[in-house]
Amino acid sequence: MIVLIVLVSISAFAGRDNLFRFFLDPRIPFQTYQPPAAPDYDDASSWVLPPYNNGAESETNIFVVHPTIYWGGKDWNTKLDDEQSADWLLRIAVPNWAGPFRAVGSVIVPKYRAASLYSFLTTRHDARAARALAYGDVLAAFDKFRASIKGNGPIILVGVEQGGLHVLGLLQDRFDDAHLRERLAVAYVIDFAVPLDLFQNGLSGLSVCKTATSTQCVVTYTAFQSGQEKEIIRFRERSMVWDQKGRLQNTQGRALACVNPVLGSASLDFAPRRLHLGGANASGLDWGAEPAPLPGQTSAQCEEGLLWVDRPRSKSLRKKFSLGKRFKPDPFNLFYADLAKDSQKRVDSLLEKFEVEGRLAPPFGDAIELRESPINKAPETTQ
């Protein structure tokens, strides 16, 4: 009996990832699934941090799309009133991933019916539909955000893990507008694959951030440590991104972009630990409370679309053991201070660019119809 228990335990541990997937499967086709109630972005309760009209005309606005907060099991998409998901959002996701940008401008974070983690562990049609539903919410939230913010100042987009997928969608669907693209200081797509060929297609008006002062560009990276071969294969071969027709396409065989968050550039240069400004585990902090970043935790180097890092010295910047932990978003931010400095530098660079190069002329208003009007000869007058 003891031997049997040991064998069963070993077998369960070896197949823990498959067990994790098995228990998260909703086991209902998306076609017959009743999605959760949609958010109403005219209602402040549909936002973690809502947009508002205040500040100077040049104020920077940061639109943050949070990572996955619901693992799955019953639903394909997150219910906005699910207590456990809401707790993860407020206690972990927002402090760690919206917090670094607080000093740069006004931070806006919508709630949305995020696809479950299970939806990213399969390529089934149901999973694709769940991602599309989530993106529809993000698109609606962004349109409300755009209509609500005051002025014509810089915009920053931030998308982490699943949020990165949705930010890539926004860049393709909304930033083909030259006036909006002009305002983009930077877009951060973190922990999500970005194929380089997108910049010749859907992202043709943008580029990868080549230097630390580049603007109207994308900073993207996904950090890996040695020994994470399974995660790397899944990242390279099973990630899916939107194409220009709104379809999800596989990244297998496509070269990926990488920007070193320590250097702020797309170079392949090695950044030693001494340049790392600091990671932070801000989980549990109230909005407005600043964590104490831990500097020198890791080196960083981009290589073939991956960001190679060291195992952080602090345990607070390592994932704790849990079932399926390698699939879940990080509950900390390894480059918290680096992102804070990087975003401020790019906003300053964009504002300087406005002063030196000027701005695009405002778009024309509504067109008016011109009709032919007869020219009547003036009557002759007598002297």
Buried (B, 14 or more C-beta within 10 A) or exposed (E): EEEEEEEEEEEEEEEEBEBBBEEBBBEEEBEEBEBBEBBEBEEEEBBBBBBBEEBEEEBBBBBBBBBBBBBBEEBBBBBBEBEEBBEBBBBBBBBBBBBBBBEBBBBBBBBBBBBBBBBBBBEBEBBBBBBBBBBBBBBBBBBBBBEBBBBBBBBBBBBBBBBBBBBBBBBBBBBBEEEEBBBBBBBBBBBBBBBBBBBEEBBEBBBBBEEBBBBBBBBBBBBBEEEBEEBBEBBBEBBBBBEBEEEBBBBEEBEBBBBBBBBBBBBEEBBEBEBBBBBBBBBEBEBEEBBEBBBBBBBBBBEEBBBBBBEBBEEBBBEEEEEBEEBBBBBBBBBBBBBBBBBBBBBBBBBEBBEEEEEEEEEEEEEEEEEEEEEEEEEEEEE
